[in-house]
Amino acid sequence: MHTILGAGGPTANALTKELLKHDLNETIRLVSRKPLKVTGSNVTWQKADLLNYAEVLAAVKGSAVVYMCAGLIYDKAIWQQQWPVIMQNLINATKETRARLIFFDNVYMYGLVKGPMFETTPYNPVSVKGEVRARIATQLMDEVKAGNVQATIARAADFYGTDSMNSFLDMMVLDKYAKKTTAQWIGDPKVLHNFTYIPDTGKAMYLLGQTPDSGNQIWHLPTAAPITGKDFITLAADIYGVKPSYTTINKFMLQLVGLFKKVVAGTVEMYYQYDHDYNFNSSKFENTFNLKPTSYREGIKLMSETLYQIK
């Protein structure tokens, strides 16, 4: 059985589609705090609060592979309080059940990196959220090194191509151009940044789940090479048939809006990612699994034909 914790989110949805597409014989168990619409005879849903160990253990029991795709409210205080508890629950549950764990992660623990980010890049967080991510990643891999659990960390860059509005690119660029309005860009549009196409995370997580030998290490999921924000905007505008008009949002503006919106306030400490080059390298995964990332042109075009209809 394959169990997805945090079902209903962008990565979990992409992974679920991939598992269903390959028509696995095993049951796919979707786990979340709120009920989900279940499709497919081999798909079930189970309620669980990841802060409750008994519920986590019940959700994980009987699983061959557990995919942790859940996220938390974008608030550093909540992250400090809840992520270590959730990670310990995951460790304890997989110890007890011997299920393989694949933990979907971000790059906050690396901090500000000059040059490419690799799986071997040292942790040097410059934010509270980065400190939390460094702590829980170390917490998990220490258990791996001790031979207590079988676990994989799968990291992605900032993403786009979701079936929701959980990505600033989807919300502030693609959706704006789909509606023929002006886009918005956080930070300096002249610096480099790369973005992971969400359907690619589903394919990559599926491959990791099907390949036990890939376990007990860190993988950067397939992600196209970095481009400037201005180039991304120009490309998106061309695909949507609009002028590449946009405004920029600087740190001070985020701070002002953050006085009224807590989610925006949580973005302020991460601003370093948007005014410095951000170069996420996924060559290890690409070369090992022979899976190339979706190009930005292809990804944006697919979005324009599905979630965002060109009018």
C-alpha positions as CSV (number, residue, x, y, z in Angstrom):
1,M,0.0,0.0,0.0
2,H,1.1,3.5,-0.8
3,T,0.1,6.2,1.7
4,I,0.1,9.9,1.0
5,L,0.2,12.2,4.1
6,G,-1.1,15.7,3.4
7,A,-3.3,14.5,0.6
8,G,-5.1,17.3,-1.3
9,G,-2.1,19.6,-1.6
10,P,-0.4,20.3,-5.0
11,T,2.4,17.7,-4.7
12,A,0.2,15.1,-3.2
13,N,-2.3,15.6,-6.0
14,A,0.4,15.3,-8.7
15,L,1.7,12.1,-7.0
16,T,-1.8,10.6,-6.7
17,K,-2.4,11.1,-10.4
18,E,0.9,9.5,-11.2
19,L,0.1,6.5,-9.0
20,L,-3.3,6.1,-10.5
21,K,-1.9,6.4,-14.0
22,H,0.4,3.4,-13.5
23,D,-2.5,1.4,-12.2
24,L,-0.8,0.0,-9.1
25,N,-2.2,-3.1,-7.6
26,E,-1.6,-1.7,-4.1
27,T,-4.2,0.5,-2.4
28,I,-3.5,4.2,-2.4
29,R,-4.4,5.7,1.0
30,L,-5.0,9.4,1.1
31,V,-4.5,10.9,4.5
32,S,-5.6,14.4,5.5
33,R,-7.4,16.3,8.3
34,K,-10.4,17.1,6.1
35,P,-12.4,14.7,3.9
36,L,-11.3,14.3,0.2
37,K,-13.3,13.2,-2.8
38,V,-11.9,9.7,-3.6
39,T,-11.8,8.4,-7.2
40,G,-10.7,4.9,-8.2
41,S,-11.5,1.5,-6.7
42,N,-8.1,1.2,-5.1
43,V,-8.1,4.6,-3.4
44,T,-9.2,5.2,0.2
45,W,-9.3,8.2,2.5
46,Q,-8.3,8.3,6.2
47,K,-8.5,11.2,8.6
48,A,-5.3,12.0,10.6
49,D,-3.8,14.9,12.5
50,L,0.0,14.6,12.0
51,L,0.5,16.1,15.5
52,N,-1.3,13.1,17.0
53,Y,1.0,10.1,17.1
54,A,-1.8,7.5,17.4
55,E,-3.5,8.9,14.3
56,V,-0.2,9.0,12.4
57,L,0.6,5.4,13.3
58,A,-2.9,4.2,12.3
59,A,-2.5,6.0,9.0
60,V,0.9,4.5,8.3
61,K,0.1,0.9,9.3
62,G,0.2,-1.6,6.4
63,S,2.1,0.8,4.1
64,A,5.0,-0.2,2.0
65,V,5.8,3.4,1.1
66,V,4.7,6.6,3.0
67,Y,5.0,9.9,1.1
68,M,5.0,13.0,3.4
69,C,3.6,15.9,1.4
70,A,1.9,17.9,4.1
71,G,2.6,21.6,4.7
72,L,1.9,24.0,7.6
73,I,0.5,27.5,7.8
74,Y,3.2,29.9,6.6
75,D,4.0,31.1,10.1
76,K,7.5,30.7,11.7
77,A,6.1,30.3,15.2
78,I,3.8,27.5,14.1
79,W,6.7,25.9,12.2
80,Q,8.9,26.0,15.3
81,Q,6.2,24.4,17.4
82,Q,4.8,21.8,15.1
83,W,7.4,20.6,12.6
84,P,9.7,18.9,15.2
85,V,6.7,17.1,16.6
86,I,5.4,16.0,13.2
87,M,8.9,14.7,12.3
88,Q,9.3,12.7,15.5
89,N,5.9,11.2,14.9
90,L,6.9,10.2,11.3
91,I,10.2,8.7,12.6
92,N,8.4,6.7,15.4
93,A,5.7,5.5,13.1
94,T,8.1,4.3,10.3
95,K,10.3,2.7,12.9
96,E,7.4,0.7,14.2
97,T,5.9,-0.2,10.9
98,R,9.2,-0.5,8.8
99,A,7.5,1.5,6.0
100,R,9.8,3.4,3.7
101,L,9.4,7.2,4.1
102,I,9.8,9.8,1.3
103,F,9.8,13.3,2.7
104,F,9.0,16.2,0.4
105,D,11.1,19.2,1.3
106,N,12.2,22.6,0.2
107,V,15.6,24.4,0.1
108,Y,15.2,26.8,3.1
109,M,17.9,25.1,5.1
110,Y,20.6,26.0,2.6
111,G,20.2,29.7,3.2
112,L,21.7,32.2,0.8
113,V,23.9,30.1,-1.6
114,K,26.4,31.6,-4.1
115,G,26.3,29.2,-7.0
116,P,24.3,26.1,-7.5
117,M,22.5,24.3,-4.7
118,F,23.4,20.6,-4.7
119,E,22.2,17.7,-2.4
120,T,25.6,18.1,-0.6
121,T,25.3,21.8,0.0
122,P,25.9,22.5,3.7
123,Y,23.0,23.8,5.8
124,N,23.4,27.5,6.5
125,P,19.9,28.9,7.2
126,V,19.4,32.6,7.4
127,S,15.7,32.5,8.4
128,V,13.7,31.0,11.2
129,K,11.9,28.7,8.7
130,G,15.3,27.7,7.4
131,E,16.5,26.8,10.8
132,V,13.4,24.6,11.4
133,R,13.8,22.8,8.1
134,A,17.5,22.2,8.8
135,R,16.6,20.8,12.2
136,I,14.0,18.3,11.0
137,A,16.0,17.2,8.0
138,T,19.0,16.5,10.3
139,Q,16.6,14.8,12.7
140,L,15.4,12.4,10.0
141,M,18.8,11.7,8.4
142,D,20.4,11.0,11.8
143,E,17.9,8.2,12.2
144,V,18.8,7.0,8.7
145,K,22.5,6.9,9.5
146,A,21.7,5.0,12.7
147,G,19.9,2.4,10.7
148,N,16.6,3.0,12.5
149,V,14.5,4.1,9.5
150,Q,14.5,3.9,5.7
151,A,13.9,7.4,4.5
152,T,14.5,9.7,1.5
153,I,14.4,13.5,1.3
154,A,13.0,14.8,-2.0
155,R,13.6,18.5,-2.4
156,A,12.1,20.9,-4.9
157,A,12.6,24.6,-5.8
158,D,9.8,27.1,-5.6
159,F,7.0,25.6,-7.8
160,Y,4.4,26.5,-10.4
161,G,1.8,24.6,-12.3
162,T,-0.5,23.8,-9.3
163,D,-4.2,23.0,-9.4
164,S,-4.6,25.7,-6.7
165,M,-3.2,29.1,-6.0
166,N,-0.5,27.9,-3.7
167,S,2.3,29.3,-5.9
168,F,3.2,32.9,-6.3
169,L,3.9,32.3,-10.0
170,D,0.5,30.8,-10.6
171,M,-1.2,33.5,-8.6
172,M,0.7,36.6,-9.5
173,V,1.9,35.9,-13.1
174,L,0.0,33.2,-14.9
175,D,-3.4,33.9,-13.4
176,K,-2.9,37.6,-14.0
177,Y,-2.1,37.1,-17.7
178,A,-4.9,34.6,-18.1
179,K,-7.2,37.5,-17.0
180,K,-5.4,40.0,-19.2
181,T,-4.2,42.1,-16.3
182,T,-0.7,43.2,-15.1
183,A,1.5,40.6,-13.4
184,Q,3.4,41.1,-10.2
185,W,6.9,39.9,-9.3
186,I,8.4,39.6,-5.9
187,G,12.0,40.9,-5.7
188,D,14.5,41.7,-8.4
189,P,13.3,40.5,-11.9
190,K,16.9,40.7,-13.1
191,V,18.3,37.9,-10.9
192,L,18.2,34.2,-11.7
193,H,15.6,31.9,-10.2
194,N,14.4,28.4,-11.1
195,F,11.0,26.8,-10.5
196,T,9.9,23.2,-10.3
197,Y,6.9,22.2,-12.4
198,I,4.5,20.4,-10.0
199,P,3.6,17.5,-12.3
200,D,7.3,16.8,-12.4
201,T,7.4,16.3,-8.7
202,G,4.6,13.7,-9.0
203,K,6.6,11.8,-11.6
204,A,9.8,12.0,-9.5
205,M,8.2,11.0,-6.2
206,Y,6.6,8.1,-8.0
207,L,10.0,6.9,-9.3
208,L,11.6,7.2,-5.8
209,G,8.7,5.1,-4.4
210,Q,9.3,2.5,-7.0
211,T,13.1,2.4,-6.5
212,P,14.1,1.1,-3.0
213,D,17.8,1.5,-3.8
214,S,17.2,5.3,-4.1
215,G,16.5,5.5,-0.4
216,N,18.4,6.8,2.6
217,Q,19.7,9.9,0.7
218,I,18.7,13.3,-0.5
219,W,17.4,14.0,-4.0
220,H,16.8,17.3,-5.8
221,L,13.7,16.7,-8.0
222,P,13.9,17.6,-11.8
223,T,13.8,21.3,-12.2
224,A,14.6,23.4,-15.3
225,A,17.7,25.7,-15.3
226,P,17.3,29.1,-13.7
227,I,16.1,32.1,-15.7
228,T,15.6,35.7,-14.8
229,G,12.2,36.9,-13.6
230,K,12.0,39.2,-16.6
231,D,12.6,36.3,-19.0
232,F,9.9,34.2,-17.3
233,I,7.4,37.1,-17.5
234,T,8.3,37.6,-21.2
235,L,7.8,33.9,-21.9
236,A,4.5,33.8,-20.1
237,A,3.2,36.9,-21.8
238,D,4.0,35.5,-25.2
239,I,2.1,32.3,-24.5
240,Y,-0.9,34.1,-23.1
241,G,-0.9,36.6,-25.9
242,V,-0.5,39.7,-23.8
243,K,2.0,42.5,-23.2
244,P,4.7,41.6,-20.7
245,S,3.5,44.2,-18.2
246,Y,4.4,43.8,-14.5
247,T,5.0,45.6,-11.3
248,T,7.6,44.6,-8.7
249,I,7.0,44.0,-4.9
250,N,10.0,44.9,-2.7
251,K,10.7,43.9,0.9
252,F,9.3,47.1,2.3
253,M,6.0,46.5,0.5
254,L,5.8,43.0,1.9
255,Q,6.4,44.2,5.4
256,L,3.6,46.7,5.0
257,V,1.1,44.2,3.7
258,G,2.3,41.7,6.3
259,L,1.0,44.0,9.0
260,F,-2.5,42.9,7.9
261,K,-1.9,39.5,6.3
262,K,0.1,36.9,8.3
263,V,0.8,34.8,5.3
264,V,2.5,37.7,3.6
265,A,4.4,38.5,6.8
266,G,5.8,35.0,6.6
267,T,7.4,35.8,3.2
268,V,9.5,38.7,4.5
269,E,12.3,36.6,6.0
270,M,12.5,34.6,2.8
271,Y,13.0,37.8,0.6
272,Y,16.7,36.9,0.2
273,Q,15.5,34.2,-2.3
274,Y,14.1,36.9,-4.6
275,D,16.8,39.5,-4.7
276,H,19.8,37.1,-5.1
277,D,20.4,34.4,-7.7
278,Y,18.7,31.1,-6.9
279,N,20.2,28.2,-8.7
280,F,18.7,24.8,-7.8
281,N,20.6,21.9,-9.4
282,S,18.8,18.6,-10.1
283,S,21.4,16.8,-12.3
284,K,21.8,13.9,-9.9
285,F,18.2,12.9,-10.3
286,E,18.1,13.7,-14.0
287,N,21.1,11.5,-14.7
288,T,20.1,8.7,-12.4
289,F,16.5,8.3,-13.6
290,N,16.9,9.7,-17.1
291,L,14.1,12.1,-16.4
292,K,14.4,15.6,-17.8
293,P,12.4,18.5,-16.3
294,T,9.6,20.1,-18.2
295,S,10.7,23.3,-19.9
296,Y,9.2,26.6,-18.8
297,R,7.6,27.1,-22.2
298,E,6.0,23.7,-22.2
299,G,4.9,24.0,-18.5
300,I,3.3,27.4,-19.0
301,K,1.7,26.3,-22.3
302,L,0.2,23.3,-20.5
303,M,-1.1,25.5,-17.8
304,S,-2.7,27.9,-20.3
305,E,-4.5,25.0,-21.9
306,T,-5.8,23.4,-18.7
307,L,-6.1,25.4,-15.4
308,Y,-5.9,28.8,-17.1
309,Q,-7.8,29.0,-20.3
310,I,-6.6,31.6,-22.8
311,K,-9.6,33.9,-23.7
